[in-house]
């Protein structure tokens, strides 16, 4: 494809003259796609020319040092199945370089492999919340807030893919047909993360499909994709509205919305939800099947709500909803 210039060696990048900023002052006008050998991403390759006017580099391995990474406005990573070095695209050194890139203001989009089973498309090598040991190859994902992942042998259908009102996906609501939007295994992430996209069925809370770090100083999006017709609209929101790489997105500031934050705190004895909002609202706690098992009304301001001791070990979802905003956070209760 003429639009893409695949770079096989990092030093070739320095032979090219930097482009003028695209759409906003301070942008270099260049992004890079990291796509493993043997893996294709036709959707993103078809979408980019329609929304992005800068230069796109493509590589199968992240072989750049921190100086080379700094020339990119964004890095788009596509994580292969059964992630793990050396079969993946990242070494431990690469992960540390990416952490430095994001910490210094770089934008990172990471997409898991879209396969037939969730166990082959996890970000973490050690996804269980009961596994307290840290694997070095999970360093990047832990830095971005992802602490654990779970999946169950449940075939999930979705009738709606929906954004989150308090995030850059506000107003995104894409109806799905039963045969086009599904996932072979029910999947869920949790940690210090904020959901930005979820799949719903019959209006109930659904699986979290994409999220950002709770640390809002980090500009990163992690996406566990499913089959469905939402992909282009969501990626446009990421690249244009969240990363600010498209001219139209840079010209217009987002509208003011209600401030809603939901934070999970576990002190080793009990689990509490720290709720902050400038409006009254409702906090629902749901189990992994989406059944509401605890509900409480919240007031404006900041408050701490301790979870009942009767909650069994497992993965739960906390949803805070106000009139003008909302947020969903997964959390786990594990054996003490």
ChimeraX attribute file (.defattr): number of C-alpha atoms within 10 A of each C-alpha:
attribute: neighborCount
match mode: 1-to-1
recipient: residues
	/A:1	6
	/A:2	5
	/A:3	12
	/A:4	15
	/A:5	13
	/A:6	15
	/A:7	15
	/A:8	14
	/A:9	12
	/A:10	15
	/A:11	12
	/A:12	9
	/A:13	15
	/A:14	10
	/A:15	8
	/A:16	8
	/A:17	7
	/A:18	13
	/A:19	12
	/A:20	14
	/A:21	15
	/A:22	20
	/A:23	20
	/A:24	17
	/A:25	9
	/A:26	10
	/A:27	18
	/A:28	21
	/A:29	22
	/A:30	22
	/A:31	20
	/A:32	23
	/A:33	23
	/A:34	19
	/A:35	20
	/A:36	20
	/A:37	12
	/A:38	7
	/A:39	13
	/A:40	11
	/A:41	11
	/A:42	8
	/A:43	11
	/A:44	15
	/A:45	15
	/A:46	12
	/A:47	15
	/A:48	18
	/A:49	14
	/A:50	9
	/A:51	16
	/A:52	20
	/A:53	15
	/A:54	21
	/A:55	18
	/A:56	20
	/A:57	19
	/A:58	17
	/A:59	20
	/A:60	19
	/A:61	21
	/A:62	24
	/A:63	18
	/A:64	16
	/A:65	14
	/A:66	15
	/A:67	10
	/A:68	13
	/A:69	20
	/A:70	17
	/A:71	18
	/A:72	20
	/A:73	23
	/A:74	28
	/A:75	23
	/A:76	20
	/A:77	22
	/A:78	22
	/A:79	23
	/A:80	24
	/A:81	20
	/A:82	18
	/A:83	21
	/A:84	17
	/A:85	12
	/A:86	9
	/A:87	12
	/A:88	16
	/A:89	22
	/A:90	21
	/A:91	18
	/A:92	15
	/A:93	12
	/A:94	18
	/A:95	19
	/A:96	15
	/A:97	19
	/A:98	23
	/A:99	20
	/A:100	15
	/A:101	22
	/A:102	20
	/A:103	14
	/A:104	13
	/A:105	15
	/A:106	21
	/A:107	23
	/A:108	20
	/A:109	20
	/A:110	19
	/A:111	19
	/A:112	22
	/A:113	23
	/A:114	19
	/A:115	16
	/A:116	13
	/A:117	19
	/A:118	25
	/A:119	18
	/A:120	15
	/A:121	21
	/A:122	27
	/A:123	30
	/A:124	21
	/A:125	17
	/A:126	18
	/A:127	20
	/A:128	13
	/A:129	20
	/A:130	12
	/A:131	10
	/A:132	10
	/A:133	8
	/A:134	12
	/A:135	12
	/A:136	12
	/A:137	20
	/A:138	20
	/A:139	16
	/A:140	19
	/A:141	18
	/A:142	19
	/A:143	18
	/A:144	23
	/A:145	18
	/A:146	24
	/A:147	22
	/A:148	23
	/A:149	21
	/A:150	19
	/A:151	18
	/A:152	15
	/A:153	12
	/A:154	12
	/A:155	11
	/A:156	20
	/A:157	23
	/A:158	25
	/A:159	20
	/A:160	23
	/A:161	24
	/A:162	23
	/A:163	22
	/A:164	20
	/A:165	22
	/A:166	21
	/A:167	21
	/A:168	19
	/A:169	21
	/A:170	17
	/A:171	12
	/A:172	18
	/A:173	17
	/A:174	16
	/A:175	15
	/A:176	20
	/A:177	13
	/A:178	14
	/A:179	11
	/A:180	14
	/A:181	20
	/A:182	19
	/A:183	23
	/A:184	18
	/A:185	17
	/A:186	21
	/A:187	24
	/A:188	24
	/A:189	27
	/A:190	24
	/A:191	21
	/A:192	22
	/A:193	27
	/A:194	26
	/A:195	26
	/A:196	26
	/A:197	28
	/A:198	20
	/A:199	28
	/A:200	21
	/A:201	17
	/A:202	10
	/A:203	10
	/A:204	12
	/A:205	20
	/A:206	25
	/A:207	26
	/A:208	26
	/A:209	21
	/A:210	23
	/A:211	26
	/A:212	23
	/A:213	22
	/A:214	19
	/A:215	14
	/A:216	10
	/A:217	11
	/A:218	20
	/A:219	20
	/A:220	24
	/A:221	23
	/A:222	23
	/A:223	20
	/A:224	22
	/A:225	18
	/A:226	23
	/A:227	17
	/A:228	22
	/A:229	15
	/A:230	19
	/A:231	15
	/A:232	14
	/A:233	14
	/A:234	21
	/A:235	19
	/A:236	22
	/A:237	18
	/A:238	18
	/A:239	20
	/A:240	19
	/A:241	20
	/A:242	20
	/A:243	22
	/A:244	19
	/A:245	28
	/A:246	21
	/A:247	16
	/A:248	13
	/A:249	19
	/A:250	18
	/A:251	11
	/A:252	9
	/A:253	8
	/A:254	10
	/A:255	5
	/A:256	7
	/A:257	12
	/A:258	15
	/A:259	15
	/A:260	24
	/A:261	20
	/A:262	22
	/A:263	21
	/A:264	19
	/A:265	15
	/A:266	13
	/A:267	7
	/A:268	9
	/A:269	7
	/A:270	13
	/A:271	18
	/A:272	16
	/A:273	19
	/A:274	15
	/A:275	21
	/A:276	20
	/A:277	22
	/A:278	15
	/A:279	17
	/A:280	15
	/A:281	21
	/A:282	15
	/A:283	22
	/A:284	18
	/A:285	21
	/A:286	19
	/A:287	18
	/A:288	20
	/A:289	15
	/A:290	16
	/A:291	14
	/A:292	17
	/A:293	11
	/A:294	14
	/A:295	14
	/A:296	12
	/A:297	11
	/A:298	21
	/A:299	16
	/A:300	14
	/A:301	12
	/A:302	15
	/A:303	14
	/A:304	15
	/A:305	16
	/A:306	13
	/A:307	14
	/A:308	11
	/A:309	9
	/A:310	6
	/A:311	12
	/A:312	13
	/A:313	11
	/A:314	14
	/A:315	20
	/A:316	24
	/A:317	25
	/A:318	23
	/A:319	19
	/A:320	26
	/A:321	22
	/A:322	21
	/A:323	11
	/A:324	14
	/A:325	20
	/A:326	23
	/A:327	21
	/A:328	25
	/A:329	25
	/A:330	25
	/A:331	26
	/A:332	21
	/A:333	17
	/A:334	12
	/A:335	10
	/A:336	7
